[in-house]
Amino acid sequence: DRSTFLIDKEGKLVKEWRSVKVKGHVEEALGYIKENIA
């Protein structure tokens, strides 16, 4: 299983995705960052 963790500059866990499929996941993660962080 693959997992992705989004960590902020202070080292705090912001978001985690567990058991992701590679196909389409990059777009999902980038979309989250653009909507919630950037």
Secondary structure, DSSP 8 states (H G I E B T S, - for coil): -EEEEEE-TTS-EEEEEEEE-STTHHHHHHHHHHHHT-
